[in-house]
């Protein structure tokens, strides 16, 4: 079993000396790549990112069909998971992110939404959320939790603002096991993805950060263990796409 001291405390962008600098560098990075963010998400994942988000949304359909439910999509970026969650839902959906430029794009996309309730978007830091205790029935986050400067503080904030019985869903990349498929995945992420992402976005550092951040991140069982340590119960996870993505689910007791 991995000792807690050896587990990552938070993301570690190149050159960041402390938690504050890590947070600032992540914010600056997403500000730079916002114009090509959606294009590259779909391209680099082979459109699988749409499937992962839709799968996560389906997991919470019981909550989402309740008209009295309040849902927060945290680290929402340009809103793709918020839109997936809101599609066909009766619940009220709010998206929150600390990158202003990402939220600008999310709000523009929301004006083109037809056929379901549009999520609302606001600017907020996941480590210092501007919400009262126990207000949300569901919190979701897709591929943003990994970028938090402090994972324990982020989970504590999520636990704080959930109602008793409220659920958390974390959709994140994972390192697949060694073997042919896992090794091909690592070759793609480490050698191919940074070149394509850097060329299209014009920011090679941002797309070099991605595979490094995944390699440093928790294994699925480690993240499940941390969720339990913070106070979540009924913690479970589901692996997708050869173990390269995991959906973690926990409940506030």
Secondary structure, 3 states (H helix, E strand, C coil): CCCHHHCCCCCCCCCCCCHHHHHHHHHHHHHHHHHHHHHHHHHHCCCHHHHHHHHHHHHCHHHHCCCCCEEEEECCCCCHHHHHHHCCCCCEEEEEECCHHHHHHHHHHHCCCCCCCCCEEEECECCECCCCCCCEEEEEEECCHHHCCCHHHHHHHHHHHEEEEEEEEEEEECCCCCCHHHHHHHHHHHHHHHHHHHHHHCCHHHHHHHHHHHHHCCCHHHHHHHHHHHCEEEEEEEEECCCCEEEEEEEEC
